[in-house]
Amino acid sequence: MQSHRRRGIALLLVLAASVIAFTIASAYLTTQSTTVTIVSNVEDQAKARYIAESGLRIAAAYVQATATWRDDQAQGAWVSNASYAGGTYSVVGEDGADTDGDYVISQPTEGDGDLGDDSGDLLTLTVTGKYGNAASVVRAVVSPGGALPAPKYHWKLDETTGTTAVDSESGADGTLTNFTYSNSKWTTGQIDGALSFDENNDYIALNSFPNLTGDFTITAWIKPNNTSGDQRIFCDDYNNSSGYAFSLGDESGGNLRLFNRTVNPVSVDSGSVVTSGTWQFVACTHDAAARIRKLYRNSVQVGGDSSAYSGAWGTDSGTASIGGEVDGTSEGVAQWRFGGLMDDVRVYDQVLTDAQLALVATGDTGGGGGGGSTLPVETLTSWTTGTTHTAQLGTNRLLIVMASMEDSYDRTVSTARYGGQNLTQISTVNWGSGINERIYMYYLNETGIQAATSSTIQITWSGSTDDSFISARMYQNVDQSSPIRDNSSAYDNDGSPSTITTSVDVEDGDLIVAVAHSGNTGGYSWNNSFTEGTDQGGSTSQHSTANRAISGVSGSITASASNSNTNRQAIIAATLQAATSSGSGEGGTFAVRWLP
């Protein structure tokens, strides 16, 4: 009886150990599975982000290069689930800009929903990239009304510590004055950091800031504690006799005012447009030649001169300031000091347009636009095989089509078209004896792509073939006047070596496309940093394509492909020449601001 009990206990211990082992193993396997899933999700998310960013570049480049985009596109979906890099992207275009950062373009304050009614309207592009189960969204504001210039003076207020407000443009640094425990006054803002003013005696003294007499624009983000009390946002009025100031709540609560003491009328005002406790973008402009002042809230004009003012714009010999009148003046007291948070104060030495102000509100620091830069050639679609290739939105596009065959006769192509448009031959190679091989490389430029009436590729051989192949891919940012910088080819009839090569000249930003064909079936592998696109095996031969983007290289690059079942083979390579951006679009320069 005792031995049975021992055996029973032993059996229970074995079973318990088995349960524990199974539990540990299950937990381990679950952990491993979870780890693999997490890694896979992270990789998919990164790919989705890449697809989204690529789609946004494609859409922005299209707008910048296409004069008729406002007529061709409508508010809403522009592209739906276009294939790209193993995933898809979709593009939504909306009139206006999200100036208050709530991810919604409110109508009519931030946009009117009509892309075609005003050539100066901003455009917001939202692109969703998807890969597997992952999705990523990116946005940008396109300003067709002219690229944003760099500010003349710019106090970002991002310092986080100390008593100096740095001017990142002209060195007119400001000194924090009367800020108690100044480090605690640095805080989070609308664009990175901000500064908190106490509406009592705080201000920033701009000791080296010059008088403004010509055209100017002053902008700032503010989050006021209240909206009354003559709060100075920016001023140069120490002597109270001939200076100017940009103020909040001067005369009535919630209004903006720009005044100069030597002109008539002295001031222009808005209605009660500013609210307390929320971030708002405010701006004023002065057109010296037209003698017109304007006021803006969230990039929308809310006040200004209805006709030219009279008198000469006055200047003040005292110290300019941000956030309040300086000490020592009759208005250097609490009544004229700002209370709340202030961020990203700028002064431009020109009058910005409404569209440019909206771009400033997004945090764009300007200085771009103008054209003349080389845009690298980019892939626009995935590689396809067969007779269908769907064009995608893009600019300066080039469709590349490869065709090859094997037969006992030397067959040639009698018709090469895409959507009814004739393709231009880049090169062809014929080789072999008894059994003939031939490959072609063609292109169709932007004009032809736009004129195409379908997505059908038509390759007609001069007779029947034992094997035939078609592959295609579309690119953008290709020079339309001279799309092919260089091309070359090579062939080998004796079946060795297994690697076939040819070289082409390249410059930075170009892209090489290549096609190889072998008289035996057997997969290709591409060398020298080329990325394989297609690898088609027929009944008796093999056809493969690849490309390589060129960055930071100028000279000669060798296209190289190795076949796993060596036979007679040939290769063609061509360099797609990168386009130069003219920034033309609707006839002016553009600025593109990516949003967080």
ABEGO torsion letter per residue (X at the ends): XAAAAAAAAAAAAAAAAAAAAAAAAAAAAAAAAAAAAAAAAAAAAAAAAAAAAAAAAAAAAAAAABAAAAAABBBEBABBGBBBGGBBBBBBBBBEBBAAGAGBBBOAAABAGBAAABAABBBBBBBBBBBEABBBBBBBBBBAAEBBBBBABBBAGAAGBEABBBBAAAGBBBBBBGBBGAAAABBBBABEBBBBBAGAABBBBBAABBBBABBBBBBBBBBBABABGGBBABBBAAAGAABBBBBBGBGBBGBBBBBBAABOBABBBBBBABBBGBBBBBBBBBBAAAGBBBBBBGGBBAEEBABBBBEBBBBBABBBBBGEBBBGBAAABAAABBBEBBBGBBBBABBBBAAAAAAAAAGBAEGBEGEGBBBBBBBABBBBBEABBBBBBEBGBBBBBBBBBBBABBBBBABBBBGGBBBBBABBBBBEBGBBBBBBBBBBBAAAAAABABABBBBBBABBBABBBBBBBBBBGBBAABABABBBBBBBAAGOBABBBBBBBBBBGBBBBBBBBBABBEBBBBBGGBBBABBBBBAABBBBBBBBBBBGBBEBBBBBBBBABBBBBBBBBBBBBBBBBAGAEAGBBBBBBBBX
